[in-house]
Amino acid sequence: MSSSLSLRLAALCLAAPAVLTAPAARADDTASFAVETEVKLVSDQRNRGISDSALRPGAQLSVQMAHESGFIALAQLSTVSKKSYLDGNGTLLLLAGGWRGGDPDGWHYGAGLATELFPGAQFEAPHGFDPVTGTPLDVRTTKYDTSYAVLELGWGPVDARVLNVVSKNYRGADTGGVCGTLLALRADPTAGLACYGRGDHTSRGSWLFDLGYKARLTGTTTLSLHAGHQRIRHFSEADFTDYSVGITTRQWGFDWGAEAVTTHTRARELFQVVDGNRVRALDNDQLVVSVSRKF
């Protein structure tokens, strides 16, 4: 699979309570909505603790619409590494929509659907091996495109989210992707062959969990805490947990951020990328800095 088993969740359809607060009605009392555009630059495009940009800087453009009825929609374009998402054009397009209700300062809840599209990105890998000759069998193409169903429950500054993968695979995590990566990058072929021995599987039905907390330290500075865990169906090797602590402050009309990220993976080979004659680990601890502007 891609060397990166990560998920962009930070800007999914269920965003921060302040963004989803229904805008004030116009004078004629007709339904109103708010549209917000954000441009963001980051030192490393991290998602669930894993680098999508192969440890290099990235950029992101987001457009979000929130209607006073609670319905919201999001379109987001991000840069990703062509070495992680093979044969792609180096971009990720996220489209999401959903509904959110409740009190942003009290109990709030929501549900939505989201899809990630990696234009052109795909890879070929065998989905089986002949047990006698060791010959690769059933070489097929796998895409990284992924769709999710999302549920959210929160109280005040605390938000919990659960995502379920409803597409065939989660970012290329199938037998060819997971087992093939283990076989290619691990010196001992035992784990890769054992993975193939479990049969041909997809990762539809995988679960991803997130818990976040935001505290306003001053009028312009916010502290963010995050813990996430993902369980990849049929491929426990790809399970991992991530944690982060971040600070964001607004100055001169820009939001300046710094986030310390740490990730605990089970099979690190699944979170590596071949870059020339080097193998880069995408799950290393990292301090990520960012600057963004909203319009």
Phi, psi and omega in degrees: 000180171305150178289357182240111175259076184227166183226131175280108180242340188304332181234036177290178187300335180262087186268191185296150183305320183298326181290326186265004175295130183298132179293159181295144180291152178285173185299330182273007175064016174281163182298141182236162178212162179237140176241129181233131177247136180228134173247130186224138173243136182228152178284340178202125183280091184260138176222122185051038175082356182252140181281123174273346185251017179055044175070018180247163179299157180216172180224158184209137175237125183234139173231120183235137177242132177235123179263151184295343177285347181109348179283140182223157177214151183217137169233129185220131179244125182231154173272140176224168182280133175289341178281333176276321182246087192298142177066006178274178180263011176084019179229158174231125177252119177253127175238130184212153176207154181181195182221143178221139180223181180096192183254120180303334179267355179229223178287133175218159190204162181189170178210151181192177176231146179215151176223140176251129181240127177248090187307121177078347187284130179191167177213160177248138180202151176289144179253014177188166177223142175291120185294341182268310185265344183074017181282132177298140181234156171053060177286121184227164178265135178238134176263162180266350183304139186217142176236149186224151164253137188234136172235144182223143173217132181211165175221116180057237184279358183257131178228133174240135181229144175234129178238141176237133181282118181256350176277175183300318182224161173257104176048047176084009182276086171229188183300316179296321182288306184288305183294321180296321178293317178299318181291325184281324189255345179265132183300320179270119184283357186304311184296319180295317180292323177295323177297314177298327182294343179281353179100177183272122183222158168254179179246019174301138181095003177295153182241142176229134186235141179220141175228126183228155179218132177234132180233128178280112181278318175222185179295340183236000186236133183233137174261133180235132175240141183215140171223134181223154177214141176231140178239113184266117184298133180074352183223076181296342177300333184270358178294143173200168180231142178228152179224150176207151174230125184225155175233132176232134178225146181259128180210133179057029178084001179246154173258120181253129185230153173219130185223125175268124187240135173224143186225138179243109182252158180268319179234098188296335179302332180286350182237039176234158179225139177276118182237093185068238178260015180244153172246116183263133175274125184265359183250017183287157175297142187207146168258116183255127177249152184210159171218137182218161179221131179255145181233000000 
